[in-house]
């Protein structure tokens, strides 16, 4: 890896960290950059990308302590589902042949991009169908909680395997559970994502799947982006940030479908 490539990788991590703290979608930039500029194989790239971006997401949980205290009843079942699913997804990734994963990457990017693009519409549709009040009762029935936990297991498996767009899926799932307070939803979503990526990170580290020079460089960049870049990104119209992420997502998808060698 040359000095220029290291600079590009660091810059991509800064941008990814800033986007994740504001709108999400940072992996659309960090993962392809790892593969093409960092010269990391796809499976190792997905693992390294998870490790690189995890500290930033974990740091955001502390800011939501008050909101999380209101959701203690659902923390254990959804946390356990996230732990189990994240571990299963990480093991599934490590057991996937490189050639097979390379063929899957364009479809995974397309799926994640579509989730990011239309996830808000899906969430609003679920909200309209459930007809919950703005406050939300915050007390799902046991049957609802079991159903949501099963959905969370599937979401966590995808998260441990690739992870693009899992935040959108979890927000929609929490709507099904009856939650409407966006701050409490974001708090729970961030915690569950941290659990998913945390157990996946540990699995990838223990398996030796992480390319550490690239990972350490991107960890530093993601931290800079999360704490510094987000300050400036918040001054930009959120719709413009979202459109930029969508443009990058579809561009990377197109590239991996038609120009990836």
Secondary structure, DSSP 4 states (H G I P E B T S, - for coil): --HHHHHHHHHHHHHHHHHHHHTS-THHHHHHHHHHTS---HHHHHHHHHHHHHHHHHHHHGGGHHHHHTTHHHHHHHHHHHHHHHHHHHHHHHTS-HHHHHHHHHHHHHHHHHHHHHHHHHHHHHHHHHT--SS------HHHHHHHHHHHHHHHHHHHHT-TTHHHHHHHHHHHTT---HHHHHHHHHHHHHHHHHHHHHHHHHHT---HHHHHHHHHHHHHIIIIIHHHHTTS-HHHHHHHHHHHHHHHHHHHHHT--
